[in-house]
Amino acid sequence: MSHRILGKKRFWFPAALGLAVFMITLNRADLKKLGESLQDINLYWAASALLASVLSYLLIAAVLHRLLRGMRHPLPFADSFRIALVSTALNYVMAVGGLSGMAVKLYLLSRERVPPSSTLTISIVHGFLTNTVAVLFVYLGFFYLYSEYKLSGREMEVGILILAVAFVLTWVTIHSIISETFRKRMWHGLMLVYTWLGRKFRHPSWLQPERADSFFQNFNRSMNLLVRDSRILLVPALFAVLDWATMFLCLKASFLAVHYPVDNRSLLVGFSVGIFAGLFSITPASIGIMEGSMAGSFYLMGLDYDRALVATLIYRVVYYFLPLFVSFFFYKDFFVSSAEQLKSDAPPSPRQPSPP
């Protein structure tokens, strides 16, 4: 999968764009001051940022682990951690509102013999719990920005657009989870579109209404089971809140690592900007976009651009790039072994008769 992604022009063009934005972000800074700040990093707080990052990913895995237990598909915590880490990391590479991470999660859960309808339910709820808190941070960040700083008309328009997108996505997700009627209507609409596409492109193999209806009935049943028993969601929701709290602490420790204590309100604004940039980034791993938007937002709030940029880079390294690097080892274990399994499961080729 990674080879397919890395071999696409649609990956390399956004990557080049991200690197260009990143270089522009660096050029706006005083490189001498950046070097001095890097040499003067407080190792205690840098290690604290790394610890907060580790705790955050453990909590993401804990959310998935508890959901699997609640759905009666328990996995060892180590397996839940690997699935959560790989799906989250690959979602950073090609972030499409969390859809790429959900697709990887579906595949990895299916390899653990979890039924397809249950994997979709667990993936949707897991993404909802881990991303809804992020949307709340976006709302809080905009609220503090609006209350503390005078925004121009254009900035207000952009902020309202961001909040509207976040609201619509949250509303659709919540209704898809709690309302069976809404789920059925969405499914009916999706099937109409799917059927139209199958006829439009003349792919009769796409049109398998019986299998699709059977899948939806199983998915709907497992979703109703999850919603009716609120105890299944209680502990995962708590872990999701703690996950985002440790993520915020990672950013705070990154600023303390460069000897730059910043008030929580200003941090929350920059944090929410980074979250939104990560959810809808057009560049792999949000390279350039997240660094520029976060450092720029801190600068607009009156903070020192150079030290804010160094703190943002520390945060990006310990929370995004190091986990992405670690996930490559698990990636090889998951996807290479699956390819080998497919080869081993393939029927042996018939032997050619030996010549007389």
Steps between C-alpha positions, in 0.01 A plus 500: 500500500774748586680416174180577309460832682865602456488416133213735421538849356210609719725426798819662377342822376336580838825393671699748289239767574526428874878521496479832314262639763730366772802676347301825479410458868868456590611794285270731693691418817842612624707188433763608751241528776353166393841336537555657842156385618570145379834491685337628818216246516406385850541123477269438798204671333588349161486155662169600663360587157610159373341328801173687442508385137548136603213525750276651233555209260450250781166665575400485132572128514306472827192649332517236227577222749195580717271529198612158377431353844158663513414358157611152613802491269781533753860530384821515704591860581824466302300421184259787568798733543659393173172542309435841654857619437519385137154633406567834672845537345384414147213744546765769554661409168179549301247675723152521347292596802603173668373275218840357407566400861156338519567299183828367641329420829229305319762294320709427809198404710377268225837323517428430866184313395267777617179490288482777236182655641659518846825645364306785339304567819812498717694716251225762478452522876876497563548784252203685649633481855854603404398776254196654673717623784722656233200687358423631849855637514435676169190664645678603820797636309279716280303619804816618678633655180174690447475615863863609541590642159328728252450303179460653155198427283696253285636319807148474641374352172777238497437418867126461445565275199732279707246476783221421252699213345586365846135525608362322192749214530429459871124514446505237225725269703292528818174435316655205315589345834192568712217505243405180322261691272776739393736207437242331276441820303873553450543139392211528255654816352843339473354194328319719245828676418687168490241347267509803272880484481490129421262558211683813385836325473345166397638300791232239575730342762446810713127427522461241775201630697444180696852492643493875564165476680624210712811697594294804601261294712795353694661843530174658616448225757849539648466880506168474688661262749780747561270800544248327728764398751654833604745321729690383190567862402564650844859385558611552136360855513702568814815368332431722197483812719824401674658441159442858387602633842839327470531627142449854630755436776745390232469843335532679835813302590644582156474872578654449845784311330601825325463699825186672377206457739178598321152540651256216437257716302760591239615138487142386450454729201818374331411143596155524339653651184740205480218250551295645216806515273568133576143385433475658156861538389583472130865408566638171638528508881378863475861595426537875466129566556489418872835662582412817310143530629590434865807724508307767308208490743736536797671793330164673435426468872817695580738214577861484384495333158840331525448334837141409413624336180767297685241386755265404217777300331574313825131421535481381139803275535400328825128468426487443124828401341646266765175295522489496120854358494418238767185395314711391200622199699143395577399583144745242368371243749137558399508548125799288396376206705155538342655484153689186597179354639322562170778318319482207738120483468514496120429159346812324372555512127443168323816307430600452143519135397854382477616396152507123440 
